[in-house]
Amino acid sequence: MTKKSELMDANGNILSPEKIKDKLGLEYVLNKIQDVNVPQGTTMRTGIAGEKTNWNSKGGGTQYEALDKLPKESFSKGKNL
């Protein structure tokens, strides 16, 4: 997971799927995103995405991982990019 602010450019526009892949050090280009409502008290881990040269991703964006299971209701339906 990441905050919405990590997915925005300096003008407040959402980054392209290719730029999101690069910033978050992902293996694949995203085709959907969804909102996640993390309940208060959820144990989280935070880190900075590292460079993945084999995936051609520079990294540098902040990622969050829920260490507790999130209820199904925490996830939105998702939107195409």
Backbone atoms as SQL, in Angstrom:
CREATE TABLE atoms (id INTEGER PRIMARY KEY, chain TEXT, resi INTEGER, resn TEXT, atom TEXT, x REAL, y REAL, z REAL);
INSERT INTO atoms VALUES
  (1, 'A', 1, 'MET', 'N', 0.849, -1.175, 0.000),
  (2, 'A', 1, 'MET', 'CA', 0.000, 0.000, 0.000),
  (3, 'A', 1, 'MET', 'C', 0.890, 1.230, 0.000),
  (4, 'A', 2, 'THR', 'N', 0.290, 2.321, -0.433),
  (5, 'A', 2, 'THR', 'CA', 0.967, 3.608, -0.360),
  (6, 'A', 2, 'THR', 'C', -0.087, 4.686, -0.159),
  (7, 'A', 3, 'LYS', 'N', 0.331, 5.850, 0.254),
  (8, 'A', 3, 'LYS', 'CA', -0.600, 6.972, 0.389),
  (9, 'A', 3, 'LYS', 'C', -0.890, 7.565, -0.985),
  (10, 'A', 4, 'LYS', 'N', -2.062, 8.113, -1.133),
  (11, 'A', 4, 'LYS', 'CA', -2.453, 8.738, -2.390),
  (12, 'A', 4, 'LYS', 'C', -1.455, 9.817, -2.791),
  (13, 'A', 5, 'SER', 'N', -0.922, 10.534, -1.822),
  (14, 'A', 5, 'SER', 'CA', 0.027, 11.609, -2.120),
  (15, 'A', 5, 'SER', 'C', 1.283, 11.081, -2.829),
  (16, 'A', 6, 'GLU', 'N', 1.647, 9.815, -2.619),
  (17, 'A', 6, 'GLU', 'CA', 2.796, 9.219, -3.298),
  (18, 'A', 6, 'GLU', 'C', 2.519, 9.006, -4.784),
  (19, 'A', 7, 'LEU', 'N', 1.241, 8.998, -5.152),
  (20, 'A', 7, 'LEU', 'CA', 0.846, 8.718, -6.536),
  (21, 'A', 7, 'LEU', 'C', 0.580, 9.985, -7.339),
  (22, 'A', 8, 'MET', 'N', 0.847, 11.154, -6.746),
  (23, 'A', 8, 'MET', 'CA', 0.553, 12.429, -7.396),
  (24, 'A', 8, 'MET', 'C', 1.828, 13.135, -7.828),
  (25, 'A', 9, 'ASP', 'N', 1.710, 13.870, -8.941),
  (26, 'A', 9, 'ASP', 'CA', 2.839, 14.699, -9.371),
  (27, 'A', 9, 'ASP', 'C', 2.759, 16.060, -8.676),
  (28, 'A', 10, 'ALA', 'N', 3.680, 16.950, -8.997),
  (29, 'A', 10, 'ALA', 'CA', 3.745, 18.266, -8.344),
  (30, 'A', 10, 'ALA', 'C', 2.506, 19.116, -8.600),
  (31, 'A', 11, 'ASN', 'N', 1.756, 18.824, -9.667),
  (32, 'A', 11, 'ASN', 'CA', 0.538, 19.582, -10.000),
  (33, 'A', 11, 'ASN', 'C', -0.731, 18.942, -9.448),
  (34, 'A', 12, 'GLY', 'N', -0.593, 17.853, -8.678),
  (35, 'A', 12, 'GLY', 'CA', -1.755, 17.190, -8.105),
  (36, 'A', 12, 'GLY', 'C', -2.435, 16.197, -9.019),
  (37, 'A', 13, 'ASN', 'N', -1.783, 15.837, -10.112),
  (38, 'A', 13, 'ASN', 'CA', -2.330, 14.842, -11.040),
  (39, 'A', 13, 'ASN', 'C', -1.763, 13.470, -10.706),
  (40, 'A', 14, 'ILE', 'N', -2.577, 12.430, -10.890),
  (41, 'A', 14, 'ILE', 'CA', -2.093, 11.081, -10.620),
  (42, 'A', 14, 'ILE', 'C', -1.015, 10.709, -11.639),
  (43, 'A', 15, 'LEU', 'N', 0.029, 10.049, -11.157),
  (44, 'A', 15, 'LEU', 'CA', 1.114, 9.607, -12.027),
  (45, 'A', 15, 'LEU', 'C', 0.610, 8.548, -13.000),
  (46, 'A', 16, 'SER', 'N', 1.293, 8.398, -14.096),
  (47, 'A', 16, 'SER', 'CA', 0.960, 7.338, -15.049),
  (48, 'A', 16, 'SER', 'C', 1.276, 5.991, -14.396),
  (49, 'A', 17, 'PRO', 'N', 0.644, 4.925, -14.847),
  (50, 'A', 17, 'PRO', 'CA', 0.958, 3.600, -14.298),
  (51, 'A', 17, 'PRO', 'C', 2.449, 3.263, -14.397),
  (52, 'A', 18, 'GLU', 'N', 3.108, 3.683, -15.465),
  (53, 'A', 18, 'GLU', 'CA', 4.540, 3.423, -15.628),
  (54, 'A', 18, 'GLU', 'C', 5.372, 4.160, -14.576),
  (55, 'A', 19, 'LYS', 'N', 4.989, 5.404, -14.265),
  (56, 'A', 19, 'LYS', 'CA', 5.721, 6.173, -13.249),
  (57, 'A', 19, 'LYS', 'C', 5.466, 5.617, -11.846),
  (58, 'A', 20, 'ILE', 'N', 4.257, 5.122, -11.596),
  (59, 'A', 20, 'ILE', 'CA', 3.960, 4.488, -10.300),
  (60, 'A', 20, 'ILE', 'C', 4.823, 3.240, -10.147),
  (61, 'A', 21, 'LYS', 'N', 4.910, 2.425, -11.189),
  (62, 'A', 21, 'LYS', 'CA', 5.755, 1.219, -11.173),
  (63, 'A', 21, 'LYS', 'C', 7.183, 1.585, -10.815),
  (64, 'A', 22, 'ASP', 'N', 7.706, 2.627, -11.466),
  (65, 'A', 22, 'ASP', 'CA', 9.078, 3.062, -11.246),
  (66, 'A', 22, 'ASP', 'C', 9.283, 3.548, -9.810),
  (67, 'A', 23, 'LYS', 'N', 8.381, 4.390, -9.327),
  (68, 'A', 23, 'LYS', 'CA', 8.523, 5.006, -8.002),
  (69, 'A', 23, 'LYS', 'C', 8.410, 3.990, -6.876),
  (70, 'A', 24, 'LEU', 'N', 7.533, 2.997, -7.045),
  (71, 'A', 24, 'LEU', 'CA', 7.311, 2.022, -5.979),
  (72, 'A', 24, 'LEU', 'C', 8.118, 0.745, -6.153),
  (73, 'A', 25, 'GLY', 'N', 8.990, 0.712, -7.162),
  (74, 'A', 25, 'GLY', 'CA', 9.859, -0.450, -7.353),
  (75, 'A', 25, 'GLY', 'C', 9.071, -1.717, -7.628),
  (76, 'A', 26, 'LEU', 'N', 8.041, -1.607, -8.472),
  (77, 'A', 26, 'LEU', 'CA', 7.169, -2.744, -8.752),
  (78, 'A', 26, 'LEU', 'C', 7.661, -3.534, -9.959),
  (79, 'A', 27, 'GLU', 'N', 7.320, -4.805, -9.989),
  (80, 'A', 27, 'GLU', 'CA', 7.699, -5.658, -11.101),
  (81, 'A', 27, 'GLU', 'C', 6.834, -5.401, -12.329),
  (82, 'A', 28, 'TYR', 'N', 5.550, -5.123, -12.110),
  (83, 'A', 28, 'TYR', 'CA', 4.607, -4.962, -13.218),
  (84, 'A', 28, 'TYR', 'C', 3.960, -3.584, -13.193),
  (85, 'A', 29, 'VAL', 'N', 3.510, -3.128, -14.351),
  (86, 'A', 29, 'VAL', 'CA', 2.742, -1.889, -14.465),
  (87, 'A', 29, 'VAL', 'C', 1.332, -2.167, -13.962),
  (88, 'A', 30, 'LEU', 'N', 0.837, -1.304, -13.089),
  (89, 'A', 30, 'LEU', 'CA', -0.504, -1.468, -12.532),
  (90, 'A', 30, 'LEU', 'C', -1.566, -1.176, -13.577),
  (91, 'A', 31, 'ASN', 'N', -2.713, -1.851, -13.436),
  (92, 'A', 31, 'ASN', 'CA', -3.848, -1.514, -14.290),
  (93, 'A', 31, 'ASN', 'C', -5.057, -1.092, -13.456),
  (94, 'A', 32, 'LYS', 'N', -4.972, -1.247, -12.128),
  (95, 'A', 32, 'LYS', 'CA', -6.044, -0.831, -11.220),
  (96, 'A', 32, 'LYS', 'C', -5.440, -0.322, -9.921),
  (97, 'A', 33, 'ILE', 'N', -6.174, 0.576, -9.271),
  (98, 'A', 33, 'ILE', 'CA', -5.845, 0.990, -7.915),
  (99, 'A', 33, 'ILE', 'C', -7.127, 0.943, -7.099),
  (100, 'A', 34, 'GLN', 'N', -6.994, 0.825, -5.797),
  (101, 'A', 34, 'GLN', 'CA', -8.165, 0.844, -4.939),
  (102, 'A', 34, 'GLN', 'C', -7.837, 1.528, -3.626),
  (103, 'A', 35, 'ASP', 'N', -8.860, 2.138, -3.045),
  (104, 'A', 35, 'ASP', 'CA', -8.709, 2.761, -1.743),
  (105, 'A', 35, 'ASP', 'C', -8.746, 1.683, -0.672),
  (106, 'A', 36, 'VAL', 'N', -7.941, 1.883, 0.367),
  (107, 'A', 36, 'VAL', 'CA', -7.916, 0.971, 1.504),
  (108, 'A', 36, 'VAL', 'C', -8.087, 1.807, 2.760),
  (109, 'A', 37, 'ASN', 'N', -9.055, 1.442, 3.581),
  (110, 'A', 37, 'ASN', 'CA', -9.294, 2.104, 4.855),
  (111, 'A', 37, 'ASN', 'C', -8.693, 1.220, 5.941),
  (112, 'A', 38, 'VAL', 'N', -7.524, 1.593, 6.440),
  (113, 'A', 38, 'VAL', 'CA', -6.828, 0.802, 7.454),
  (114, 'A', 38, 'VAL', 'C', -7.401, 1.157, 8.825),
  (115, 'A', 39, 'PRO', 'N', -7.986, 0.171, 9.520),
  (116, 'A', 39, 'PRO', 'CA', -8.570, 0.451, 10.833),
  (117, 'A', 39, 'PRO', 'C', -7.520, 0.939, 11.837),
  (118, 'A', 40, 'GLN', 'N', -7.944, 1.835, 12.688),
  (119, 'A', 40, 'GLN', 'CA', -7.060, 2.339, 13.745),
  (120, 'A', 40, 'GLN', 'C', -6.560, 1.167, 14.577),
  (121, 'A', 41, 'GLY', 'N', -5.299, 1.208, 14.953),
  (122, 'A', 41, 'GLY', 'CA', -4.704, 0.169, 15.774),
  (123, 'A', 41, 'GLY', 'C', -4.070, -0.965, 14.972),
  (124, 'A', 42, 'THR', 'N', -4.169, -0.916, 13.643),
  (125, 'A', 42, 'THR', 'CA', -3.561, -1.948, 12.796),
  (126, 'A', 42, 'THR', 'C', -2.038, -1.817, 12.864),
  (127, 'A', 43, 'THR', 'N', -1.350, -2.918, 13.077),
  (128, 'A', 43, 'THR', 'CA', 0.106, -2.918, 13.095),
  (129, 'A', 43, 'THR', 'C', 0.604, -2.811, 11.663),
  (130, 'A', 44, 'MET', 'N', 1.479, -1.825, 11.429),
  (131, 'A', 44, 'MET', 'CA', 1.966, -1.533, 10.082),
  (132, 'A', 44, 'MET', 'C', 3.489, -1.551, 10.054),
  (133, 'A', 45, 'ARG', 'N', 4.015, -1.831, 8.869),
  (134, 'A', 45, 'ARG', 'CA', 5.450, -1.708, 8.604),
  (135, 'A', 45, 'ARG', 'C', 5.594, -0.714, 7.454),
  (136, 'A', 46, 'THR', 'N', 6.570, 0.170, 7.548),
  (137, 'A', 46, 'THR', 'CA', 6.794, 1.206, 6.547),
  (138, 'A', 46, 'THR', 'C', 8.217, 1.089, 6.009),
  (139, 'A', 47, 'GLY', 'N', 8.350, 1.340, 4.708),
  (140, 'A', 47, 'GLY', 'CA', 9.685, 1.312, 4.124),
  (141, 'A', 47, 'GLY', 'C', 9.734, 2.103, 2.830),
  (142, 'A', 48, 'ILE', 'N', 10.938, 2.370, 2.397),
  (143, 'A', 48, 'ILE', 'CA', 11.169, 3.068, 1.135),
  (144, 'A', 48, 'ILE', 'C', 11.492, 2.009, 0.080),
  (145, 'A', 49, 'ALA', 'N', 10.781, 2.070, -1.046),
  (146, 'A', 49, 'ALA', 'CA', 11.014, 1.121, -2.132),
  (147, 'A', 49, 'ALA', 'C', 12.430, 1.287, -2.662),
  (148, 'A', 50, 'GLY', 'N', 13.129, 0.186, -2.748),
  (149, 'A', 50, 'GLY', 'CA', 14.485, 0.217, -3.276),
  (150, 'A', 50, 'GLY', 'C', 14.505, 0.070, -4.786),
  (151, 'A', 51, 'GLU', 'N', 15.635, 0.384, -5.371),
  (152, 'A', 51, 'GLU', 'CA', 15.801, 0.243, -6.815),
  (153, 'A', 51, 'GLU', 'C', 15.788, -1.235, -7.188),
  (154, 'A', 52, 'LYS', 'N', 15.098, -1.548, -8.251),
  (155, 'A', 52, 'LYS', 'CA', 15.030, -2.920, -8.771),
  (156, 'A', 52, 'LYS', 'C', 15.536, -2.876, -10.211),
  (157, 'A', 53, 'THR', 'N', 16.828, -3.040, -10.397),
  (158, 'A', 53, 'THR', 'CA', 17.403, -2.912, -11.739),
  (159, 'A', 53, 'THR', 'C', 16.856, -3.978, -12.685),
  (160, 'A', 54, 'ASN', 'N', 16.591, -5.183, -12.191),
  (161, 'A', 54, 'ASN', 'CA', 16.062, -6.236, -13.064),
  (162, 'A', 54, 'ASN', 'C', 14.619, -5.953, -13.484),
  (163, 'A', 55, 'TRP', 'N', 13.931, -5.044, -12.787),
  (164, 'A', 55, 'TRP', 'CA', 12.559, -4.649, -13.156),
  (165, 'A', 55, 'TRP', 'C', 12.552, -3.257, -13.787),
  (166, 'A', 56, 'ASN', 'N', 13.722, -2.648, -13.918),
  (167, 'A', 56, 'ASN', 'CA', 13.854, -1.298, -14.468),
  (168, 'A', 56, 'ASN', 'C', 13.029, -0.290, -13.668),
  (169, 'A', 57, 'SER', 'N', 13.093, -0.393, -12.335),
  (170, 'A', 57, 'SER', 'CA', 12.369, 0.506, -11.435),
  (171, 'A', 57, 'SER', 'C', 13.359, 1.170, -10.503),
  (172, 'A', 58, 'LYS', 'N', 13.272, 2.501, -10.380),
  (173, 'A', 58, 'LYS', 'CA', 14.199, 3.262, -9.547),
  (174, 'A', 58, 'LYS', 'C', 13.854, 3.228, -8.067),
  (175, 'A', 59, 'GLY', 'N', 12.560, 3.114, -7.733),
  (176, 'A', 59, 'GLY', 'CA', 12.153, 3.127, -6.336),
  (177, 'A', 59, 'GLY', 'C', 12.147, 4.532, -5.761),
  (178, 'A', 60, 'GLY', 'N', 12.155, 4.616, -4.448),
  (179, 'A', 60, 'GLY', 'CA', 12.175, 5.903, -3.758),
  (180, 'A', 60, 'GLY', 'C', 10.863, 6.264, -3.094),
  (181, 'A', 61, 'GLY', 'N', 9.762, 5.606, -3.469),
  (182, 'A', 61, 'GLY', 'CA', 8.464, 5.900, -2.865),
  (183, 'A', 61, 'GLY', 'C', 8.265, 5.148, -1.561),
  (184, 'A', 62, 'THR', 'N', 7.403, 5.663, -0.702),
  (185, 'A', 62, 'THR', 'CA', 7.108, 5.029, 0.583),
  (186, 'A', 62, 'THR', 'C', 6.000, 4.003, 0.411),
  (187, 'A', 63, 'GLN', 'N', 6.213, 2.826, 0.978),
  (188, 'A', 63, 'GLN', 'CA', 5.219, 1.754, 0.960),
  (189, 'A', 63, 'GLN', 'C', 4.863, 1.376, 2.388),
  (190, 'A', 64, 'TYR', 'N', 3.636, 0.877, 2.551),
  (191, 'A', 64, 'TYR', 'CA', 3.127, 0.463, 3.856),
  (192, 'A', 64, 'TYR', 'C', 2.605, -0.959, 3.744),
  (193, 'A', 65, 'GLU', 'N', 2.857, -1.760, 4.765),
  (194, 'A', 65, 'GLU', 'CA', 2.366, -3.129, 4.804),
  (195, 'A', 65, 'GLU', 'C', 1.593, -3.326, 6.104),
  (196, 'A', 66, 'ALA', 'N', 0.372, -3.806, 5.991),
  (197, 'A', 66, 'ALA', 'CA', -0.409, -4.139, 7.179),
  (198, 'A', 66, 'ALA', 'C', 0.065, -5.500, 7.680),
  (199, 'A', 67, 'LEU', 'N', 0.500, -5.561, 8.910),
  (200, 'A', 67, 'LEU', 'CA', 0.950, -6.822, 9.489),
  (201, 'A', 67, 'LEU', 'C', -0.214, -7.590, 10.103),
  (202, 'A', 68, 'ASP', 'N', -1.337, -6.908, 10.313),
  (203, 'A', 68, 'ASP', 'CA', -2.572, -7.538, 10.772),
  (204, 'A', 68, 'ASP', 'C', -3.465, -7.745, 9.554),
  (205, 'A', 69, 'LYS', 'N', -4.298, -8.762, 9.594),
  (206, 'A', 69, 'LYS', 'CA', -5.234, -9.001, 8.495),
  (207, 'A', 69, 'LYS', 'C', -6.269, -7.881, 8.474),
  (208, 'A', 70, 'LEU', 'N', -6.498, -7.322, 7.282),
  (209, 'A', 70, 'LEU', 'CA', -7.494, -6.263, 7.130),
  (210, 'A', 70, 'LEU', 'C', -8.834, -6.882, 6.754),
  (211, 'A', 71, 'PRO', 'N', -9.923, -6.360, 7.335),
  (212, 'A', 71, 'PRO', 'CA', -11.240, -6.888, 6.972),
  (213, 'A', 71, 'PRO', 'C', -11.574, -6.573, 5.516),
  (214, 'A', 72, 'LYS', 'N', -12.355, -7.437, 4.907),
  (215, 'A', 72, 'LYS', 'CA', -12.760, -7.293, 3.505),
  (216, 'A', 72, 'LYS', 'C', -13.364, -5.914, 3.247),
  (217, 'A', 73, 'GLU', 'N', -14.076, -5.378, 4.215),
  (218, 'A', 73, 'GLU', 'CA', -14.737, -4.073, 4.080),
  (219, 'A', 73, 'GLU', 'C', -13.746, -2.917, 3.962),
  (220, 'A', 74, 'SER', 'N', -12.469, -3.179, 4.250),
  (221, 'A', 74, 'SER', 'CA', -11.448, -2.125, 4.169),
  (222, 'A', 74, 'SER', 'C', -11.094, -1.749, 2.740),
  (223, 'A', 75, 'PHE', 'N', -11.470, -2.588, 1.785),
  (224, 'A', 75, 'PHE', 'CA', -11.049, -2.407, 0.398),
  (225, 'A', 75, 'PHE', 'C', -12.187, -1.920, -0.481),
  (226, 'A', 76, 'SER', 'N', -11.894, -0.908, -1.319),
  (227, 'A', 76, 'SER', 'CA', -12.885, -0.435, -2.286),
  (228, 'A', 76, 'SER', 'C', -12.891, -1.384, -3.482),
  (229, 'A', 77, 'LYS', 'N', -13.836, -1.151, -4.373),
  (230, 'A', 77, 'LYS', 'CA', -13.957, -1.994, -5.565),
  (231, 'A', 77, 'LYS', 'C', -12.744, -1.873, -6.487),
  (232, 'A', 78, 'GLY', 'N', -12.144, -0.733, -6.544),
  (233, 'A', 78, 'GLY', 'CA', -10.991, -0.514, -7.417),
  (234, 'A', 78, 'GLY', 'C', -11.381, 0.263, -8.655),
  (235, 'A', 79, 'LYS', 'N', -10.382, 0.948, -9.214),
  (236, 'A', 79, 'LYS', 'CA', -10.589, 1.762, -10.410),
  (237, 'A', 79, 'LYS', 'C', -9.514, 1.430, -11.428),
  (238, 'A', 80, 'ASN', 'N', -9.875, 1.414, -12.693),
  (239, 'A', 80, 'ASN', 'CA', -8.898, 1.211, -13.760),
  (240, 'A', 80, 'ASN', 'C', -8.033, 2.454, -13.893),
  (241, 'A', 81, 'LEU', 'N', -6.770, 2.247, -14.200),
  (242, 'A', 81, 'LEU', 'CA', -5.854, 3.357, -14.447),
  (243, 'A', 81, 'LEU', 'C', -5.848, 3.719, -15.909);
